[in-house]
Amino acid sequence: MTPGIAAPAAPPLPPATPVQNNALSGLTSEVASTRLQKDGKNAMPDTSAHPFRNALTKFWAPVPWLLEASIILQVVLHKYLEAAVIAGLLVFNAALAFFQEGRAQATLAALKSRLALNASVRRDSAWKTVPAAELVRGDLVKLSLGGVVAADVHLVEGAVSLDQSMLTGESLPLEAGPGAYTYAGALVRRGEATAEVTATGVHTKFGRTAELVRTARVVSSQQKAVLRIVRNLAIFDGAVILIIGVYAYFHAMPWNEIIPLLLTSVLAAIPVALPATFTLATALGARALAKVGVLPTRLSAVDEAATISVLCSDKTGTLTRNELSVTSVRPLPGFDEAHILGMAALASSEGGQDSVDAAIRSASSHKPASDLPKLTKFVPFDPAKKTSEATATAPNGGIQRIIKGAFSVVVGLIAPSPTAAGIADELEKQGFRVLAVAAGPPASIQLMGLIYIRA
């Protein structure tokens, strides 16, 4: 592919026709082999260039062209020592970038080798474990707890809770059942399901996104800076050459003296040491970044990051750990934070995969409350009701009903609170996930407070 020209993104393949639940026999090995040859492997293509070709690209860019032009001019002027010095700077510049980027690519290759996936697929009416790269459209795969969805799929049987934060940025899992679609890279948090593969490799949503990133081409700010300096020097040098030409014309100087003088003036417009200085500085910067866990795959990326004035980033899993946490608790009069967290923890599943419940239990463990009722019954979170409930026995023997869930739902079960409604509306506009906690005897439940959660 010609450098600087983006390759067209691979066109999406038409989705396979969903199978019927009474015919979950999968593909035969012959059909799977034919489709694998037609569609290609379920993997991102290896875009790494051959080392020799990669080395040559270090000499084919606007900045190296300036140095190469300088070498030619020096040779024309028979200044071989100067030409050798500039050639040395050119080779040093290319070698430094080549070896630094080579180390980064080697590290990435080692990481990719550890991420090799297998998939449980139904072939020839039997379940088999095959490399995920061999999946094809129409394959039936098993999605199990803790597994990674290896391709874009259509669920045909069962139900699962999916973490799609790598693709969507949403930290809360998605409940999916028959008829739902999910994409390569999603993590199965709970449940088990059978799904049909609808797209593989570069034709998946993840693959098409990776292709857009791969084919993006920009001129680095380092190249722009060098070319801007050369442009300014060329303008000044052009004025000097014009003056020299006028002077030579009026003094009838011989051409064998004028031409070397003009070529020397042209050389003055080329900052031969500047590219090597920039490359050395960015290499040192890349080394410093590597010590703190940042891996630049291109030296120019270090300089590009330094020129950022506004950064737009999805925070979940990028700037955060993709874990929900309790940011604050707003108790209503008569209650305290520790007691609200303790009651909310009673209405939270223990040891499950629910990220909201895990965040509340973690916060409650850091602020333990005394005299909490004893849990007798727990009803897990229901996506339809948007609440979870618990029944507990108070120290005085009374029955306590505890409800935890979406504020709009919980307040519909108790006496309205205009103050709490205003607070919840303001916090939701700021991006918080607001949960309400209500508790009391079954006949007189009252709102205890609000819990603010954010990833």
Secondary structure as GFF3:
##gff-version 3
##sequence-region A 1 455
A	DSSP	three_ten_helix	21	23	.	.	.	ID=ss1
A	DSSP	alpha_helix	29	39	.	.	.	ID=ss2
A	DSSP	alpha_helix	51	57	.	.	.	ID=ss3
A	DSSP	alpha_helix	62	76	.	.	.	ID=ss4
A	DSSP	alpha_helix	80	114	.	.	.	ID=ss5
A	DSSP	beta_strand	118	123	.	.	.	ID=ss6
A	DSSP	beta_strand	126	131	.	.	.	ID=ss7
A	DSSP	three_ten_helix	132	134	.	.	.	ID=ss8
A	DSSP	beta_strand	140	143	.	.	.	ID=ss9
A	DSSP	beta_strand	152	163	.	.	.	ID=ss10
A	DSSP	alpha_helix	165	168	.	.	.	ID=ss11
A	DSSP	beta_strand	174	176	.	.	.	ID=ss12
A	DSSP	beta_strand	181	182	.	.	.	ID=ss13
A	DSSP	beta_strand	187	199	.	.	.	ID=ss14
A	DSSP	three_ten_helix	201	203	.	.	.	ID=ss15
A	DSSP	alpha_helix	205	215	.	.	.	ID=ss16
A	DSSP	alpha_helix	221	251	.	.	.	ID=ss17
A	DSSP	alpha_helix	255	267	.	.	.	ID=ss18
A	DSSP	alpha_helix	274	291	.	.	.	ID=ss19
A	DSSP	alpha_helix	299	306	.	.	.	ID=ss20
A	DSSP	beta_strand	325	331	.	.	.	ID=ss21
A	DSSP	alpha_helix	337	346	.	.	.	ID=ss22
A	DSSP	alpha_helix	355	366	.	.	.	ID=ss23
A	DSSP	beta_strand	374	382	.	.	.	ID=ss24
A	DSSP	beta_strand	387	393	.	.	.	ID=ss25
A	DSSP	beta_strand	399	406	.	.	.	ID=ss26
A	DSSP	alpha_helix	407	410	.	.	.	ID=ss27
A	DSSP	three_ten_helix	411	413	.	.	.	ID=ss28
A	DSSP	alpha_helix	418	429	.	.	.	ID=ss29
A	DSSP	beta_strand	433	440	.	.	.	ID=ss30
A	DSSP	beta_strand	446	454	.	.	.	ID=ss31
###
